[in-house]
Amino acid sequence: MKVIAIVFASFCLATSAMAQTGAEVGGTCKTQAAGNNLHGAALTSKVKSCCKQQAAAQKLHGAAESSFLKSCNSAGLGT
């Protein structure tokens, strides 16, 4: 029982760390897109593509990838 609690707590900490990283990367992706003077759908596409590339580079899968992409896209698009 203690092992399950420890594993769950470490998973929660890792997930929160990924969310912070996603927000930081989202800002970087937005900066890259702004450098190209993109707006509207082009900006959205660039930020999403950048976030997916960053998730792949960090080798994220499953729930960690979903959480990362959600926070990255939100930060990158300013929502």
N, C-alpha and C positions, 0 to 999 in steps of 0.2 A: 504494500500500500504506500509506504514511504517512497519507494522508487517511482511509482506512478506520479505522485505529487511532485517529486523533484523534476521528472521529465516534463511534466506539464508546465511547471514554473519556468524551466529553461526555454521551452518552446515559446511561451508568452514573451519572455525577454528578447528572444531572437526576432520574433515578429515585430515587436516595437522598434527594434534597432533597424530592421529593414524598412519600416515606414519612414523613419527619419532619413535614411539614405535615399529613399525614393523621392522625398520632397526636395532634397538637395540636388539630385540628378535632374528632377523636373525643372528646377530653376536654370540649370546648365543647358538643358535642351531648349528652353524658351529663349535663352540668350543666343544660342546658335541660330535659331529660327529668326530672331529679330535682326541678327546680322545680315540675313538674306532679305530683309524687308518683306516678310510674308504676313498675310492677313487672312482671316476667314478659314475656309476649308484647307487651304494650303498650309497654314500655320498648324491647324489641328493634325493634319496628316504628318507633318514633319516632327511634331512633338511626340505623337504616338509611335512613329517609327524609331525615333531616338530612344524612347523609353524601352521599347522591345529589344533594341540592340544592347542596351545597358543590362537588362534582365538576363539576356543570353550570355553576356560577358561574365556576369556574376554566377552563372549556372544555376539560376533559380527555377524551381518547378512547383507545380501545384498551388497550394494556398499561399506560400511565400511569394511566388511569382504574381499571383492575382493581387495581393496586397501591395506589392511593390509597384505594379503597373497602375493601380488605382491612385496611389498617392503621387506617383510621378506625373501622371497625366493631369491630375488636379492642380499640382504645383506649376506644371508647365503651361497650362491653359488659363491659370489664374482663377479657377473656380473653387 
